[in-house]
Amino acid sequence: MTVVVTGATGRTGGRVASAARAAGLTVRAASRATGFDWRDRSTWAETLRGAEAAYLAFPTDVGSPEATRAVGEISREAVSLGVRRLVLLSARGEERARPTEDALRESGADWTIVQASWFSQNFSEGPLVEELRLSGGLVFPAAEGVREPFIDVRDIADVVVAALTSGDRYVRREIDVTGPRLVAWGEAVAEIAAATGRELAYRAVPTREYREHLVGFGVPGEEADFLVELFEELLDGHNAQLTDGVRQVLGREPRDFAEFAKEAAAAGTWG
Ligand SMILES: NC(=O)c1ccc[n+]([C@@H]2O[C@H](COP(=O)([O-])OP(=O)(O)OC[C@H]3O[C@@H](n4cnc5c(N)ncnc54)[C@H](OP(=O)(O)O)[C@@H]3O)[C@@H](O)[C@H]2O)c1
């Protein structure tokens, strides 16, 4: 099977590509470096043609109106080119992602939707890592009591590949995946501090204050507005539940945040 992996240079796509190769699939990596652009339809057919499956990870956020439009269009185009097996990365407990999921469901594809909790790797790859490295702590709009079942992106990748290689078993199914433990943001930072041997402080701030913080870090105003609204929706505690999605699909427990923190610290991620 040839699978197109979008976001192949990103956090999940990179791992999906590796796991797919390890499972014997042929991977066609897709990102702007390979000439594939989510924002330019004319680049899609060449990437998709001749493949059997695709992993769809829309950049920035699956819950944006842009994502809904692009996922709907690319899914219909994929089906018309014979690329029927589509796996979408979506977000758990994010209501604004539902229209994007619906656009995939309505495309005629053999779809699977993987609804993931917050990634452990948000702390090690992406904007938060610089802040942890340089400022000696983290400011974030998650109150002390709010806990999240952080998931390791390697588990997401393994679930995606299992879905692709299990025949029809996960076709027309949503798979809700979380890590094995609820962890508050402050606890996550404390676990990273313990793993690195550095002192790191966590400070919870109201989302409006966080907007100014983001702008101070150079995030454009419009993007900061989107993120603040998203965080207001996601960080109210409603996602503080574990699921057994990883165990159901892989027959093993998901990786724990502490394991992630130890490995990333040993790799020198936080200096
Ligand atoms: N972070 C979380 O905790 C979380 C949780 C659940 C779901 N999600 C969802 O995860 C998705 C993001 O996936 P990710 O975190 O694996 O990605 P990521 O690490 O943010 O990387 C983005 C990838 O997309 C590519 N890309 C960026 N702009 C592009 C464009 N215009 N056309 C083609 N490719 C482009 C990038 O490569 P190039 O720059 O080389 O093009 C890169 O490979 C979002 O939809 C988000 O809603 C995130």
The ligand as a Tripos MOL2 file, in Angstrom:
@<TRIPOS>MOLECULE
LIG
   48    52     1     0     0
SMALL
NO_CHARGES

@<TRIPOS>ATOM
      1 N1         -0.9150   19.8800   19.3510 N.am      1 LIG1
      2 C1         -1.8500   19.1320   19.9040 C.2       1 LIG1
      3 O1         -1.8390   18.8710   21.1020 O.2       1 LIG1
      4 C2         -2.9410   18.5490   19.0160 C.ar      1 LIG1
      5 C3         -3.8760   17.6660   19.5770 C.ar      1 LIG1
      6 C4         -4.8600   17.1000   18.7400 C.ar      1 LIG1
      7 C5         -4.8630   17.4120   17.3810 C.ar      1 LIG1
      8 N2         -3.9400   18.2890   16.8870 N.ar      1 LIG1
      9 C6         -3.9790   18.6240   15.4490 C.3       1 LIG1
     10 O2         -2.7300   18.2920   14.8670 O.3       1 LIG1
     11 C7         -2.6370   18.9690   13.6020 C.3       1 LIG1
     12 C8         -1.1910   19.3850   13.3680 C.3       1 LIG1
     13 O3         -0.4280   18.2140   13.2720 O.3       1 LIG1
     14 P1          1.0610   18.1510   13.7950 P.3       1 LIG1
     15 O4          1.1300   18.7640   15.1720 O.co2     1 LIG1
     16 O5          1.5610   16.7870   13.5780 O.co2     1 LIG1
     17 O6          1.7830   19.1580   12.7880 O.3       1 LIG1
     18 P2          2.9770   20.1500   13.1010 P.3       1 LIG1
     19 O7          4.0090   19.4890   13.9490 O.co2     1 LIG1
     20 O8          2.3800   21.4530   13.5600 O.co2     1 LIG1
     21 O9          3.5960   20.3410   11.6700 O.3       1 LIG1
     22 C9          2.8930   20.9250   10.6040 C.3       1 LIG1
     23 C10         3.2060   20.1340    9.3570 C.3       1 LIG1
     24 O10         2.4260   20.6460    8.2810 O.3       1 LIG1
     25 C11         3.2980   21.0910    7.2370 C.3       1 LIG1
     26 N3          2.7050   22.2980    6.6730 N.ar      1 LIG1
     27 C12         2.5910   23.5310    7.2260 C.ar      1 LIG1
     28 N4          1.9430   24.3570    6.3980 N.ar      1 LIG1
     29 C13         1.6710   23.6420    5.2770 C.ar      1 LIG1
     30 C14         1.0120   23.9330    4.0480 C.ar      1 LIG1
     31 N5          0.4940   25.1470    3.7800 N.pl3     1 LIG1
     32 N6          0.8930   22.9470    3.1240 N.ar      1 LIG1
     33 C15         1.4170   21.7170    3.3570 C.ar      1 LIG1
     34 N7          2.0220   21.3690    4.4980 N.ar      1 LIG1
     35 C16         2.1500   22.3240    5.4550 C.ar      1 LIG1
     36 C17         4.6450   21.3340    7.8840 C.3       1 LIG1
     37 O11         5.6840   21.1070    6.9870 O.3       1 LIG1
     38 P3          6.3470   22.2500    6.0730 P.3       1 LIG1
     39 O12         6.4750   23.4600    6.9580 O.co2     1 LIG1
     40 O13         7.6310   21.5970    5.7010 O.co2     1 LIG1
     41 O14         5.4000   22.4570    4.9410 O.co2     1 LIG1
     42 C18         4.6480   20.2390    8.9490 C.3       1 LIG1
     43 O15         5.0440   19.0010    8.3730 O.3       1 LIG1
     44 C19        -3.6200   20.1390   13.6900 C.3       1 LIG1
     45 O16        -4.6840   19.8710   12.8070 O.3       1 LIG1
     46 C20        -4.1040   20.1050   15.1490 C.3       1 LIG1
     47 O17        -5.4480   20.5570   15.2860 O.3       1 LIG1
     48 C21        -2.9760   18.8520   17.6510 C.ar      1 LIG1
@<TRIPOS>BOND
     1     1     2 1
     2     2     3 2
     3     2     4 1
     4     4     5 ar
     5     4    48 ar
     6     5     6 ar
     7     6     7 ar
     8     7     8 ar
     9     8     9 1
    10     8    48 ar
    11     9    10 1
    12     9    46 1
    13    10    11 1
    14    11    12 1
    15    11    44 1
    16    12    13 1
    17    13    14 1
    18    14    15 2
    19    14    16 1
    20    14    17 1
    21    17    18 1
    22    18    19 2
    23    18    20 1
    24    18    21 1
    25    21    22 1
    26    22    23 1
    27    23    24 1
    28    23    42 1
    29    24    25 1
    30    25    26 1
    31    25    36 1
    32    26    27 ar
    33    26    35 ar
    34    27    28 ar
    35    28    29 ar
    36    29    30 ar
    37    29    35 ar
    38    30    31 1
    39    30    32 ar
    40    32    33 ar
    41    33    34 ar
    42    34    35 ar
    43    36    37 1
    44    36    42 1
    45    37    38 1
    46    38    39 2
    47    38    40 1
    48    38    41 1
    49    42    43 1
    50    44    45 1
    51    44    46 1
    52    46    47 1
@<TRIPOS>SUBSTRUCTURE
     1 LIG1         1 GROUP 0 **** ****
